[in-house]
Amino acid sequence: MSNAHDTLAAGDAHDAGSIAQAIVAAHGLRFGAITSAPISAPRFSSDDPVYRGAKRACSALGFIEIDAECLALAWCAQTQRLSHFDAALWPDAPADFGLRPFPPTAREDAFPPCPERLGLYAVLPDAQWVGRMARAGVPTVQLRFKSDDAAAVEREVQAAVDAVQGTGALLFINDHWRVAIAAGAYGIHLGQEDLDALTADELAQLRACGLRLGVSTHGYAEMARADQVSPSYIAMGAVYPTTLKRMATAPQGVARLGAYARLLRGYPQVGIGGIDAVRLPEVLATGVGSVAVVRALVAAEDPEATAAQWMAAMAAAASN
């Protein structure tokens, strides 16, 4: 296979600097960069001009180091695949990012599938809230119960499983995967650190239990990591600033969310973080099939009416 030096259009004097400038000029407004800002990146793993230029550009566009590295390698792969460099073509082919063959559901080790569109996804603090929102017709609910008391966790998870019976709601349990298996929950949700902490045997145990798996991601590198285990869905965020959790990364924004959604087409996708009723339409316009909310329901004056309004807006968007 020829390298990126050979695949650039003949006669073009492309170097890393001009490649970086071209990418920032093409995508700076979309990602909110100031195109006149200095373009630099501290660490490079290749001398390839497309790689170096793309990494400098993605750093200037505000991507953190590990995501700028992912994107730079994807720009190289895209350039080789197309036999030319195109600054306007933001990478979104799974193979260019080193992801496994798509669709993920066709993989032998894929976790069980869940609906492509999980709809309104309520993240809730206890079993009482889980039951309340399930009875209100919310299609997907998650119990995020924080406690160091193992007995209390077991009671709350079992209560949540019991609370959704007969409602049609799909229940995911955050973090407490062994308890979720024992209680017979529909699925579990893990953060990136929790996923990384699993041993090979624990991951095999999870696969064998038949529960669905959702994974949180905060950028390209974490999406690539999540794809390696072929989860049932991938959550992406935080889309907007949120005070509910201290985030290691800056808010992603809808431009990045749209790029992530295009890359991960084939996975059910959940947008999360700071989403309110005003922001809902632009989030749905990215193509994600689900929006997760925490405070928007729990803090609402009339949670049931608020849930109904959100579900109606999502149904209308899906039909367009």
C-alpha positions as CSV (number, residue, x, y, z in Angstrom):
1,M,0.0,0.0,0.0
2,S,1.3,3.4,-0.9
3,N,1.8,5.9,1.9
4,A,0.2,9.3,2.3
5,H,3.2,11.0,0.6
6,D,2.3,9.2,-2.6
7,T,-1.4,9.5,-2.5
8,L,-1.6,13.3,-2.3
9,A,-2.6,14.8,-5.6
10,A,0.3,15.1,-8.1
11,G,1.9,18.5,-8.3
12,D,0.4,19.7,-5.0
13,A,3.0,21.0,-2.6
14,H,1.3,19.6,0.5
15,D,3.2,19.7,3.8
16,A,2.1,19.3,7.4
17,G,1.5,23.0,7.7
18,S,-0.7,23.5,4.7
19,I,-2.6,20.3,5.6
20,A,-3.3,21.7,9.0
21,Q,-4.4,25.0,7.7
22,A,-6.7,23.4,5.2
23,I,-8.4,21.2,7.8
24,V,-8.9,24.1,10.2
25,A,-10.2,26.3,7.4
26,A,-12.7,23.6,6.4
27,H,-14.0,22.7,9.8
28,G,-13.1,25.6,12.2
29,L,-16.5,27.2,12.1
30,R,-18.3,23.9,12.7
31,F,-16.3,22.9,15.7
32,G,-16.0,26.4,17.0
33,A,-12.3,27.0,16.5
34,I,-10.7,30.4,15.8
35,T,-9.0,29.8,12.5
36,S,-6.4,32.4,13.1
37,A,-5.2,30.6,16.3
38,P,-1.7,29.1,16.3
39,I,-1.8,25.5,15.2
40,S,0.5,23.2,17.1
41,A,0.6,19.8,18.8
42,P,3.1,18.6,21.3
43,R,3.6,14.9,20.4
44,F,3.8,13.1,17.1
45,S,4.2,9.3,16.5
46,S,4.8,9.6,12.7
47,D,6.6,11.8,10.2
48,D,3.7,11.4,7.7
49,P,2.7,14.9,6.6
50,V,-1.1,14.0,6.6
51,Y,-0.8,12.6,10.1
52,R,1.2,15.6,11.4
53,G,-1.0,18.1,9.7
54,A,-4.2,16.5,10.9
55,K,-2.9,16.2,14.5
56,R,-2.0,19.8,14.5
57,A,-5.4,20.8,13.1
58,C,-7.4,18.6,15.5
59,S,-5.5,20.0,18.4
60,A,-6.3,23.5,17.2
61,L,-9.9,22.5,16.9
62,G,-9.9,21.7,20.6
63,F,-9.6,17.9,20.6
64,I,-7.7,16.4,23.5
65,E,-4.4,14.6,22.9
66,I,-5.8,11.0,22.6
67,D,-8.6,12.1,20.4
68,A,-6.4,14.2,18.2
69,E,-4.1,11.2,17.8
70,C,-7.1,9.0,16.8
71,L,-8.3,11.6,14.2
72,A,-4.8,12.0,12.8
73,L,-4.4,8.3,12.2
74,A,-7.9,8.2,10.7
75,W,-7.0,11.1,8.3
76,C,-4.0,9.0,7.2
77,A,-6.1,5.9,6.7
78,Q,-8.8,7.8,4.8
79,T,-6.1,9.5,2.5
80,Q,-4.6,6.1,1.7
81,R,-8.0,4.5,1.0
82,L,-9.2,7.4,-1.3
83,S,-5.7,7.9,-2.9
84,H,-5.9,11.6,-2.2
85,F,-6.1,14.1,0.7
86,D,-9.4,15.9,1.0
87,A,-9.5,18.6,3.7
88,A,-13.3,18.9,3.5
89,L,-13.9,15.2,4.2
90,W,-14.0,14.7,8.0
91,P,-13.2,11.1,8.7
92,D,-16.2,9.0,9.6
93,A,-15.6,5.5,8.2
94,P,-15.3,2.9,11.0
95,A,-12.4,1.1,9.3
96,D,-10.3,4.3,9.2
97,F,-10.5,4.5,13.0
98,G,-9.5,0.8,13.3
99,L,-13.0,-0.2,14.5
100,R,-14.1,-3.8,14.1
101,P,-16.3,-4.8,11.1
102,F,-19.7,-3.2,11.0
103,P,-22.5,-3.8,11.8
104,P,-21.5,-4.6,15.3
105,T,-24.5,-6.9,15.8
106,A,-23.0,-9.3,13.2
107,R,-20.0,-10.0,15.4
108,E,-19.9,-13.3,17.1
109,D,-19.0,-11.8,20.5
110,A,-21.5,-8.9,20.3
111,F,-23.5,-8.2,23.4
112,P,-27.3,-8.9,22.9
113,P,-29.0,-6.1,20.8
114,C,-31.3,-3.5,22.2
115,P,-33.7,-1.3,20.2
116,E,-32.0,1.0,17.7
117,R,-33.9,3.9,19.2
118,L,-34.0,3.7,23.0
119,G,-36.0,6.9,23.1
120,L,-36.2,9.0,26.2
121,Y,-33.7,7.5,28.6
122,A,-34.2,8.5,32.3
123,V,-31.2,8.2,34.6
124,L,-32.7,8.0,38.1
125,P,-31.4,7.9,41.7
126,D,-33.5,5.2,43.2
127,A,-36.1,2.5,42.6
128,Q,-39.0,4.7,43.5
129,W,-38.1,7.1,40.7
130,V,-37.5,4.1,38.3
131,G,-41.0,2.9,39.0
132,R,-42.6,6.3,38.7
133,M,-41.0,7.1,35.3
134,A,-41.6,3.6,34.0
135,R,-45.3,3.9,34.8
136,A,-45.3,7.3,33.0
137,G,-44.3,5.5,29.8
138,V,-40.6,6.4,29.7
139,P,-39.2,3.6,27.5
140,T,-35.7,3.3,28.9
141,V,-34.7,3.8,32.5
142,Q,-31.4,3.5,34.4
143,L,-30.9,3.1,38.1
144,R,-27.9,5.1,39.2
145,F,-27.8,4.2,42.9
146,K,-24.7,5.3,44.8
147,S,-24.0,3.5,48.0
148,D,-21.1,1.6,49.7
149,D,-23.6,-0.6,51.5
150,A,-23.8,-3.8,49.5
151,A,-27.1,-4.9,51.1
152,A,-28.7,-1.5,50.3
153,V,-27.5,-1.9,46.7
154,E,-29.0,-5.3,46.4
155,R,-32.3,-4.2,47.8
156,E,-32.5,-1.1,45.5
157,V,-31.6,-3.0,42.3
158,Q,-34.1,-5.7,43.1
159,A,-36.7,-3.1,43.9
160,A,-36.0,-1.4,40.5
161,V,-36.3,-4.7,38.6
162,D,-39.7,-5.3,40.4
163,A,-40.8,-1.7,39.7
164,V,-40.6,-2.0,35.9
165,Q,-42.5,-5.2,35.7
166,G,-45.5,-4.9,33.4
167,T,-44.6,-1.4,32.2
168,G,-42.6,-2.3,29.1
169,A,-39.7,-0.1,30.3
170,L,-36.1,-1.4,29.7
171,L,-34.1,-1.2,32.9
172,F,-30.3,-0.7,32.9
173,I,-28.4,-0.8,36.2
174,N,-25.4,1.6,36.5
175,D,-22.1,-0.1,37.7
176,H,-23.5,-2.8,39.9
177,W,-23.3,-5.5,37.2
178,R,-23.1,-8.6,39.4
179,V,-26.1,-7.5,41.4
180,A,-27.9,-6.7,38.1
181,I,-27.3,-10.2,36.8
182,A,-28.6,-11.8,40.0
183,A,-31.7,-9.6,40.0
184,G,-32.5,-10.2,36.3
185,A,-32.2,-6.7,35.0
186,Y,-32.5,-6.0,31.2
187,G,-29.0,-4.5,31.0
188,I,-26.1,-2.8,32.7
189,H,-24.4,0.5,32.0
190,L,-20.6,1.0,32.6
191,G,-18.5,4.0,32.5
192,Q,-15.2,3.9,30.7
193,E,-13.1,3.3,33.9
194,D,-15.4,0.5,35.0
195,L,-15.1,-1.1,31.6
196,D,-11.3,-0.9,31.7
197,A,-11.3,-2.3,35.2
198,L,-12.9,-5.6,34.1
199,T,-10.7,-8.6,33.8
200,A,-10.9,-10.9,30.7
201,D,-12.8,-13.4,32.9
202,E,-15.2,-10.8,34.2
203,L,-15.9,-9.6,30.6
204,A,-16.6,-13.2,29.6
205,Q,-19.0,-13.6,32.5
206,L,-20.8,-10.5,31.4
207,R,-21.1,-11.7,27.9
208,A,-22.4,-15.1,29.0
209,C,-25.1,-13.7,31.3
210,G,-27.3,-12.4,28.4
211,L,-27.7,-8.9,29.7
212,R,-27.4,-5.9,27.4
213,L,-24.4,-3.6,27.9
214,G,-24.2,0.2,27.5
215,V,-20.9,2.1,27.7
216,S,-20.2,5.8,28.3
217,T,-17.8,7.5,26.0
218,H,-16.4,11.1,25.9
219,G,-14.6,11.2,22.6
220,Y,-13.0,9.2,19.7
221,A,-10.4,7.3,21.7
222,E,-13.1,6.0,24.2
223,M,-15.5,5.2,21.4
224,A,-12.8,3.0,19.8
225,R,-12.2,1.4,23.2
226,A,-15.9,0.7,23.6
227,D,-16.2,-0.8,20.1
228,Q,-13.6,-3.4,21.0
229,V,-16.2,-5.1,23.3
230,S,-19.1,-4.7,20.9
231,P,-21.6,-3.3,23.5
232,S,-25.4,-3.1,22.9
233,Y,-25.3,0.7,22.8
234,I,-22.9,3.6,23.2
235,A,-23.6,6.8,25.1
236,M,-21.8,10.0,24.0
237,G,-21.3,13.1,26.0
238,A,-21.3,15.3,27.9
239,V,-22.9,17.2,25.1
240,Y,-23.3,20.4,27.1
241,P,-21.9,21.6,30.4
242,T,-23.4,19.8,33.4
243,T,-22.9,20.2,37.1
244,L,-24.1,16.7,38.0
245,K,-20.7,15.0,37.5
246,R,-17.2,16.3,37.3
247,M,-16.1,15.6,33.7
248,A,-12.6,14.9,32.7
249,T,-13.3,16.4,29.2
250,A,-14.9,19.6,28.1
251,P,-18.5,19.5,26.8
252,Q,-18.5,18.0,23.3
253,G,-21.2,20.1,21.6
254,V,-23.6,19.1,18.9
255,A,-21.0,19.3,16.1
256,R,-18.9,16.7,17.6
257,L,-22.0,14.6,18.6
258,G,-23.0,14.6,15.0
259,A,-19.6,13.4,13.9
260,Y,-19.6,10.7,16.5
261,A,-23.1,9.6,15.4
262,R,-21.9,9.2,11.8
263,L,-18.9,7.2,12.8
264,L,-21.0,4.9,15.1
265,R,-23.9,4.4,12.8
266,G,-24.9,0.8,13.4
267,Y,-24.9,1.2,17.1
268,P,-27.9,2.4,19.1
269,Q,-26.6,5.8,20.3
270,V,-27.5,7.9,23.4
271,G,-26.6,11.6,23.8
272,I,-26.2,12.7,27.4
273,G,-25.1,15.7,29.4
274,G,-26.8,19.1,30.0
275,I,-29.6,18.4,27.5
276,D,-32.8,20.4,28.1
277,A,-36.0,21.0,26.2
278,V,-34.6,23.9,24.3
279,R,-31.5,22.0,23.2
280,L,-33.4,18.8,22.4
281,P,-34.2,19.5,18.7
282,E,-30.5,20.2,17.8
283,V,-29.4,17.0,19.7
284,L,-32.0,14.9,17.8
285,A,-30.9,16.5,14.5
286,T,-27.5,14.7,14.9
287,G,-29.2,11.4,14.4
288,V,-28.8,9.9,17.9
289,G,-31.8,7.6,18.7
290,S,-31.9,8.4,22.4
291,V,-31.4,11.3,24.8
292,A,-30.6,10.6,28.4
293,V,-31.8,13.0,31.1
294,V,-31.2,13.3,34.8
295,R,-32.2,16.6,36.2
296,A,-34.7,17.5,33.5
297,L,-37.2,14.9,35.0
298,V,-36.2,14.6,38.6
299,A,-36.2,18.3,39.2
300,A,-39.3,19.0,37.1
301,E,-42.4,20.4,38.7
302,D,-44.5,17.8,37.0
303,P,-42.2,14.9,36.0
304,E,-44.9,12.9,34.2
305,A,-46.0,15.8,32.1
306,T,-42.4,16.7,31.3
307,A,-41.7,13.2,30.3
308,A,-44.7,13.2,28.0
309,Q,-43.6,16.4,26.4
310,W,-40.1,15.0,25.7
311,M,-41.4,11.8,24.3
312,A,-43.8,13.6,22.0
313,A,-41.0,15.8,20.7
314,M,-38.8,12.8,20.1
315,A,-41.5,10.9,18.3
316,A,-42.1,13.9,16.1
317,A,-38.4,14.1,15.3
318,A,-38.2,10.4,14.5
319,S,-41.1,10.6,12.0
320,N,-39.5,13.5,10.1
